[in-house]
Amino acid sequence: MSFPPVRPVIEHLSITTVDLPRAVRFYDAVLAPLGLVRVADYDEPEGASACWGPPGTIPAPEGAIGAAPFWVQLREEPVSPPPGTHIAFCAPDEAAVAAFHAAGLAAGGTDYGAPGLRPQYGPGYYAAFLQDPDGWRIEAVTYV
């Protein structure tokens, strides 16, 4: 399958955590198989945060728009993710989906769906699902 380049439609997305070091360990582990690394850490008045993107990128406005799209920010009060909310990360292949899932389980995540085809979502939809330690549902998906 070949598609033209896509302009990012989301500059960045932030979720919250009550334990930033735990969240950083978790997301460092699960995002690495997808080719994403932590590119910045901030200590802001509203709460410390970390962000992930492709290696060598930095968040806008210093970096390219959409270059570091995923953020986790510390909050004192826990937030219950709304039902049905989940974040789907692009995976380069089936092996990366499996590595995402295994890394997430090893880093304290909860299984929400083992790697495999999901024909109910469309032809070739191959994904794995986790719940992070704060209750956010995440997914790695590729198409085969």
C-alpha positions in Angstrom: 0.0 0.0 0.0 1.4 3.4 -0.9 0.0 6.8 0.1 1.2 10.3 -0.4 2.9 12.1 2.6 0.5 13.2 5.3 0.5 16.6 7.0 0.2 16.2 10.7 -3.2 17.1 12.0 -2.3 17.0 15.7 0.7 19.2 16.8 0.9 17.3 20.1 -1.2 15.4 22.6 -0.6 15.3 26.3 -1.8 12.9 28.9 -1.4 13.1 32.7 0.3 11.0 35.3 0.6 11.1 39.1 4.1 9.5 38.9 6.2 11.0 36.1 9.3 8.8 36.7 7.1 5.7 36.4 5.4 7.1 33.3 8.8 8.0 31.7 10.1 4.5 32.3 6.9 3.0 30.8 6.8 5.2 27.7 10.6 5.0 27.1 10.1 1.2 26.9 6.9 1.0 24.8 7.7 3.7 22.3 11.3 2.6 21.6 10.1 -0.4 19.3 8.1 2.2 17.4 11.1 4.3 16.7 10.2 7.1 19.2 12.5 8.4 21.9 12.2 10.9 24.7 13.4 14.1 23.1 12.7 16.6 25.9 12.0 17.0 29.6 10.5 20.2 31.1 9.9 21.6 34.5 7.0 23.9 34.0 4.9 25.8 36.6 1.8 23.6 35.9 3.8 20.4 36.2 6.9 18.6 34.9 6.6 16.9 31.6 8.4 14.7 29.0 7.8 14.3 25.3 8.6 11.7 22.7 9.3 11.9 19.0 11.6 10.5 16.3 15.3 10.6 17.3 16.9 14.1 16.7 13.6 16.0 16.8 12.7 18.7 19.3 9.2 20.1 20.0 7.9 23.2 18.3 8.4 26.2 18.2 12.1 25.4 18.3 11.6 22.2 16.2 9.3 21.3 13.4 5.5 21.4 13.9 4.3 18.0 15.0 7.9 16.7 15.4 7.4 15.6 19.1 3.8 14.7 19.2 3.4 12.8 22.5 3.7 14.3 26.0 3.1 13.1 29.5 2.7 15.7 32.2 2.7 15.4 36.0 -0.4 16.3 37.9 -1.0 16.1 41.7 -4.5 14.7 41.3 -5.2 11.5 39.4 -7.2 11.8 36.2 -9.5 9.0 35.1 -9.3 8.6 31.4 -12.8 8.9 29.8 -14.2 5.6 28.7 -13.4 4.8 25.1 -10.4 7.1 25.0 -7.2 5.5 23.6 -4.1 6.6 21.7 -3.0 4.6 18.7 0.7 4.8 17.7 1.9 3.9 14.3 4.2 0.8 14.2 6.5 0.1 11.3 5.7 -3.7 11.2 4.3 -6.7 13.1 7.5 -7.2 15.1 7.4 -3.7 16.4 3.8 -4.2 17.5 4.8 -7.4 19.4 7.8 -5.6 21.0 5.6 -2.7 22.1 3.2 -5.1 23.8 6.0 -7.1 25.5 7.8 -4.0 26.6 4.6 -2.5 28.1 3.8 -5.6 30.1 7.4 -5.8 31.4 7.2 -2.1 32.3 4.0 -2.3 34.4 1.3 -2.0 31.8 -1.8 -4.2 31.6 -2.7 -6.4 28.6 -5.7 -5.0 26.8 -5.3 -7.1 23.6 -2.4 -9.3 22.5 -0.7 -8.6 19.1 -2.8 -9.9 16.2 -5.0 -9.1 13.2 -8.2 -7.2 14.0 -10.3 -7.8 10.9 -13.2 -6.1 12.6 -11.2 -2.8 12.2 -10.4 -3.4 8.5 -8.3 -5.5 6.2 -4.7 -6.0 7.4 -5.2 -4.1 10.7 -2.6 -5.6 13.0 -2.4 -4.2 16.6 -1.8 -4.7 20.2 -3.4 -2.9 23.1 -2.2 -2.0 26.6 -3.3 0.1 29.6 -0.5 2.2 31.1 0.0 2.4 34.9 -2.3 5.5 35.0 -5.1 3.8 33.2 -4.6 5.3 29.7 -5.4 2.9 26.9 -2.7 2.8 24.2 -2.3 0.8 21.0 0.4 0.1 18.4 -0.9 -0.6 14.9 0.4 -1.5 11.5 -1.2 -2.7 8.3 -0.1 -6.0 6.7 
